[in-house]
Amino acid sequence: MSIHLHDLEPPEGSNKRAKRKARGIGGKGGKTAGRGTKGQRARNTVRVGFEGGQMPLIQRVPKLRGFTNPFRVEYQGINLDTIAETGLSEVSPEILLSRGLVSKGALVKVLGRGELSSAVTVKAHAFSKSAEAAITAAGGSVEVLPKPWGVRPSHGSYSQHTNR
């Protein structure tokens, strides 16, 4: 037996008739048609994300995403060639500050660009591995200064990011 196009039918119960909402008073879908009585949603559609005139969440969330770490430790870098130019035998953050090479209260990190010809005692808050190796190779010594705060700065010191 062959099947023709005029013989095809969907299975029983697979095609349901659409509910004819708001077509008179007969049945459950009539008159207010499931919208309740009165109110904004009964009258017309309300767009997605509308919050009744309150500033919507999508507009309240900052546009530029990302994260600002309040515990970030920022160093001011000083290279070996800068230390060599000073011609000093001992270098510390105070001496660098007096010469205008770092700003007041800055944590100093010694970086490895350049070379040292003489032995220099360097005191700083941090050293790169290449800088430390170059200073000791030139006969100098390295002294790591403690940070002015404990493990990390107190949360209040970064008031620009706290809106609590």
N, C-alpha and C positions, 0 to 999 in steps of 0.2 A: 504494500500500500504506500502511496506517495502522499507527502504533505504539501499542501498548497498554501499560499499566503492568506487566502480567505479562511483557512481553517485554524490559523494561529490565534490563541487566546491566552491572556495572563492567567496564572494559577488563581484559584478561588481565594479571595480575601487579600490579595496582594495590592490591589488598587482600591484605595478608599477614597470616597468622595470628599472633597475639601469642605470644611465647615463653613457655612454661609453666615458669617458674623454680621450683626447689625442689619438684619433684614426683617424688621417688624418685631412684634411682641411675642411671636410664637417661639417656644423652646428656650434653652439656656443662653444661646448666643444672640438673643434679641436685645433691642433697646440699647442699654449701656454696653453690651457685648463684652463683659468681663473686665471692664475698666473701672468699675465701682461707680460711686456717685460724686459728681463734681471733682474739683481739684485739677491741678496742672496736667497730670497724665491722662485724665479723662477727656480733656479738651483737644489736645494735639500732641504730637510727638515731642520728646525732650531729647536734645542731642546727647550723644555719648560723652561722658566726662563733665557734663553740666552739674554744678553743685549748688544750685539755687541762688546764684549770685555771689556766693563765696568765691574767693580766688581759687581756681581749680588747682589740683595737685600738680598737674603737668606744668603750670606756670610758677608754682611755688618752689619746685625743685630747681637748684642752680643749673644754668645752661652748661657751664664748663665743668665736666665731670672730673673726677680724680681725687687724689688724697694728698693732703699736706701733713707730713709727719711732724707732730709737735715736738718730738724728741730728737730731731735731726741735729747732728753736731757739725757745725761749719767751721772749717779751718781756713786760715789765710796762708797760702803757700809761699815759701821762700826757697828759691833754687840755690844750688851750690855756687853757681857763677856770681850771684848777688852777694853771697857770703864772702867769696874770694875778693870781690871788688872793695868790700869794706876794709880789708887788710887787718882785721882784728884777730887776736889769738883766742878771744872768748866771745861767744855770741849768745845772747839771751833775748827773750821777748822785750824786756825793758830797753836794751840797747837798740834793738831794731825799731822800737817805738820812738826813741829819742832821735833816730836818724830818719824818721818818717817813712819807714819801709812797711810797717804794719799799722793798723789802727788800734785805738785804745780798747783794751779788754778783749782783743782778738786771740783766739787759740791759734798757735803757730804750728805749721807742719813743714818740715824741711823736705824738699823734693830733689830729685837726682840730676837735674840738668846742669851741665858744666862740670868742671874739675877743680880740685883743691891742690895747690902746690905746697902748702905748709900745714903743719899740725894745728888744728883748731878744736877748742872745746865748745861744743854746741849744746845749748839747753833749749828744748822745745817740747811742745805737748805731744807731737807725733812725728814720725820719720817714715819715709818710704824706704823699702828694702835697699834700693840702689843707692840712696843717699847715705844710709847708715853704713853700707859697705865701703863707699867712697871715702867717708870721713875716717873710718878706722884704718883703711888702707893708706891714707895720708899721714897716719900717726896720731890722729886726733881722738877725741873721746865724745861719746854721745850720752846725754842725760835726759831722760824722759821726765818732764814735769807733770805733777798730778793735775787733773782737771780741777777747776775752781769749785765744782759741785761733785756730789757723790757719784752714784751710778749714772744718773741722768738728771737734767734740770727739772726743777719743780714745775708743775703744770701751769702755775700762775705766771711764770716768767714769759710764757708765750701767749699773752693776752690777745694778740691780734687774731687768733684763730678760735678763741673760746667765746661763744655766745651763750653762756649759761646763766 
